Amino acid sequence: MQYFIKICGVTNFEDIEEICKMNIDSIGFNRDKNSPRFVSLDFLKSASKYFNNKISPVIVFVNESSEEVKKAASFFKNPILQFHGDESKSFCSSFNLPYIKAISMQENDYLSKIDEFKDAFAILLDSGGKKIRGGTGKTFDWKLIPKELKNNFIIAGGLNSNNIATLISDYHPFGIDVASGVELEPGKKNIMELKKFLQKVYEK
C-alpha cells in the first residue's frame, strides 16, 4: 500500500535538498511564530527552487491572516495548506487550494470537528493542544482513530522508526507525518534516522 508521507518542520536548505531525493510526497514548513521550527517568507521563497511536481510543499499555519496565507503560498506551484489552529471550514476552503486540517486528539469533540471539514484533502490527527499545536514528540492513543469515517487521515505525533511499523500494520492510515522523531534538534533532520524511518514504511 502506498502512503502519503510528509516530512515536517524543515528549516534549512541542506535538509530540503536531501529529502527531495527521497521517495516522499511532501515537505512541511511551519509558519507558527511560537514554533522552534518557524521559517520566514524569505526562506520559503528561496526554498521554492528545490521543488518539482512530484513533491508538494505543505505550509503550516496557526490562526494566520488570509493575506499572510496567500503570500506564503504564492512562492510555490503546487502548495498544500495546513491549518493547525482554530480556523473555520469557510476560511480553509477560501484559497481554492488543497488543505489539511489538523485536529487535536486531546479535544473531547474531535469527531464533530473531523465531520466539519469534509472537503479537506486530509485530516491530520495529532497529539498537540492549545498551547503547543504540534511537534510535541508524543503519540496519542491510536485506538481513537475513527474507523467509521471515510476521511483521509494523516497521523502525526511522536512517530519514529520504533513505532511506525505498528501504526501502519494495525491502523493503515492514509498518511504519516514525522518531525521530531527524525531530528537531531528542532528543525534539523537526522538524515540517517529519516532513511531508517522511511525504510520501515516502504517495507509495509
C-alpha positions as CSV (number, residue, x, y, z in Angstrom):
1,M,0.0,0.0,0.0
2,Q,1.2,3.5,-0.8
3,Y,1.1,6.0,2.0
4,F,1.2,9.8,1.8
5,I,4.5,10.7,3.5
6,K,5.1,14.1,4.9
7,I,8.4,15.3,6.5
8,C,7.5,18.3,8.6
9,G,9.4,21.1,10.4
10,V,12.2,21.5,7.8
11,T,14.2,24.8,8.4
12,N,17.3,24.6,6.2
13,F,18.2,24.1,2.6
14,E,20.6,21.2,3.2
15,D,17.8,19.1,4.5
16,I,15.4,20.1,1.7
17,E,18.0,19.0,-0.9
18,E,18.5,15.6,0.8
19,I,14.8,15.0,1.4
20,C,13.9,15.9,-2.2
21,K,15.9,12.8,-3.3
22,M,13.7,10.5,-1.2
23,N,10.5,8.7,-2.1
24,I,8.2,11.0,-0.2
25,D,5.1,13.2,-1.0
26,S,5.5,16.4,0.8
27,I,7.8,18.6,2.9
28,G,6.2,20.7,5.7
29,F,7.2,24.3,6.6
30,N,6.0,25.9,9.8
31,R,4.7,29.5,9.9
32,D,3.7,29.4,13.5
33,K,5.9,32.1,15.2
34,N,5.6,30.1,18.5
35,S,7.3,27.1,17.0
36,P,11.1,26.4,17.2
37,R,10.7,25.3,13.5
38,F,9.3,28.6,12.3
39,V,10.5,29.7,8.8
40,S,10.4,33.2,7.3
41,L,8.8,34.2,4.0
42,D,12.2,34.8,2.6
43,F,13.1,31.2,3.4
44,L,10.0,29.9,1.7
45,K,10.8,32.0,-1.4
46,S,14.3,30.5,-1.6
47,A,13.1,27.0,-0.8
48,S,10.7,27.0,-3.7
49,K,13.5,26.4,-6.2
50,Y,14.1,22.9,-4.8
51,F,10.7,21.6,-5.6
52,N,9.4,19.6,-8.5
53,N,6.0,18.4,-9.5
54,K,6.5,15.2,-7.5
55,I,6.9,16.7,-4.0
56,S,4.4,19.2,-2.6
57,P,5.3,21.9,-0.1
58,V,2.9,21.9,2.9
59,I,2.8,25.3,4.6
60,V,1.6,25.1,8.2
61,F,-0.4,28.0,9.7
62,V,-1.9,28.7,13.1
63,N,-4.7,31.3,13.1
64,E,-2.9,33.3,10.4
65,S,-4.5,36.1,8.3
66,S,-5.8,35.5,4.9
67,E,-3.2,37.8,3.4
68,E,-0.3,36.0,5.1
69,V,-1.6,32.6,3.9
70,K,-1.8,33.9,0.3
71,K,1.7,35.4,0.5
72,A,3.3,32.2,1.8
73,A,1.6,30.0,-0.8
74,S,2.4,32.3,-3.7
75,F,6.0,31.1,-3.9
76,F,5.1,27.5,-4.9
77,K,3.4,25.9,-7.9
78,N,1.6,23.1,-6.1
79,P,1.3,24.1,-2.4
80,I,-0.9,22.3,0.1
81,L,-2.1,24.4,3.1
82,Q,-2.2,23.0,6.6
83,F,-4.3,24.7,9.2
84,H,-3.3,23.9,12.8
85,G,-5.3,26.4,14.7
86,D,-9.0,27.3,15.2
87,E,-9.7,28.1,11.5
88,S,-13.2,27.6,10.2
89,K,-14.2,25.5,7.2
90,S,-15.0,28.6,5.2
91,F,-11.6,30.1,5.9
92,C,-9.7,26.9,5.0
93,S,-11.7,26.5,1.8
94,S,-11.4,30.1,0.7
95,F,-8.0,29.8,-1.0
96,N,-9.0,27.2,-3.7
97,L,-6.1,25.1,-2.8
98,P,-6.0,21.6,-1.2
99,Y,-5.7,21.8,2.5
100,I,-5.1,19.6,5.5
101,K,-6.9,20.4,8.8
102,A,-5.2,19.4,12.0
103,I,-7.4,18.1,14.8
104,S,-6.1,17.6,18.3
105,M,-6.9,14.2,19.8
106,Q,-6.9,15.9,23.2
107,E,-10.2,17.6,22.4
108,N,-13.4,15.8,23.5
109,D,-15.2,17.0,20.4
110,Y,-12.7,15.7,17.9
111,L,-15.3,13.6,16.0
112,S,-17.5,16.6,15.3
113,K,-14.5,18.7,14.2
114,I,-13.5,16.0,11.8
115,D,-17.0,15.9,10.4
116,E,-16.9,19.7,9.8
117,F,-14.0,19.5,7.3
118,K,-15.4,17.1,4.8
119,D,-13.9,18.9,1.9
120,A,-10.3,18.8,3.2
121,F,-7.7,16.9,1.3
122,A,-6.9,15.2,4.6
123,I,-7.4,15.4,8.3
124,L,-4.3,15.3,10.4
125,L,-4.7,13.7,13.8
126,D,-2.2,15.0,16.3
127,S,-1.3,15.0,20.0
128,G,-0.9,18.7,20.3
129,G,-3.1,21.0,22.3
130,K,-4.0,24.7,22.5
131,K,-0.5,25.9,23.7
132,I,1.7,23.5,21.7
133,R,-0.1,22.8,18.4
134,G,2.3,20.1,17.1
135,G,5.8,18.8,17.2
136,T,5.3,17.5,20.7
137,G,7.1,14.2,20.1
138,K,4.3,12.4,21.9
139,T,1.8,9.9,20.5
140,F,-1.9,9.9,21.1
141,D,-4.0,6.8,21.7
142,W,-4.2,5.3,18.2
143,K,-7.3,3.4,19.2
144,L,-9.1,6.7,19.0
145,I,-8.6,6.8,15.2
146,P,-12.1,6.8,13.8
147,K,-12.8,3.6,11.8
148,E,-16.3,4.5,10.7
149,L,-15.3,7.8,9.0
150,K,-14.1,7.8,5.4
151,N,-11.8,10.8,5.6
152,N,-8.1,10.6,4.6
153,F,-6.4,10.5,7.9
154,I,-2.7,11.6,8.3
155,I,-1.3,10.5,11.7
156,A,1.2,12.7,13.5
157,G,2.7,13.0,16.9
158,G,5.6,11.0,18.2
159,L,6.2,8.9,15.2
160,N,9.7,7.3,14.9
161,S,11.4,4.2,13.5
162,N,10.5,2.2,16.5
163,N,6.7,2.6,16.3
164,I,5.9,3.4,12.7
165,A,5.6,-0.3,11.7
166,T,3.0,-0.9,14.4
167,L,0.9,2.1,13.3
168,I,0.9,1.0,9.6
169,S,0.2,-2.6,10.4
170,D,-2.6,-2.1,12.8
171,Y,-4.3,1.1,11.6
172,H,-3.5,1.5,7.8
173,P,-3.6,5.4,7.7
174,F,-3.8,7.4,4.5
175,G,-0.7,9.2,5.5
176,I,2.0,9.7,8.1
177,D,3.7,12.9,9.3
178,V,7.0,12.9,11.0
179,A,9.0,15.7,12.5
180,S,10.7,15.4,15.9
181,G,11.2,11.6,15.6
182,V,13.8,12.1,12.9
183,E,15.6,15.2,14.3
184,L,19.0,16.0,15.7
185,E,17.4,19.1,17.2
186,P,14.2,21.1,16.3
187,G,14.3,21.9,12.6
188,K,17.5,19.9,11.8
189,K,16.8,16.4,10.5
190,N,18.9,13.3,11.2
191,I,19.1,12.1,7.6
192,M,20.3,8.6,8.5
193,E,17.4,8.3,11.0
194,L,15.0,9.6,8.4
195,K,16.1,7.0,5.9
196,K,15.7,4.3,8.6
197,F,12.2,5.5,9.3
198,L,11.3,5.6,5.6
199,Q,12.6,2.1,5.1
200,K,10.3,0.8,7.8
201,V,7.4,2.5,5.9
202,Y,8.4,1.1,2.5
203,E,8.6,-2.4,3.9
204,K,4.9,-2.3,4.9
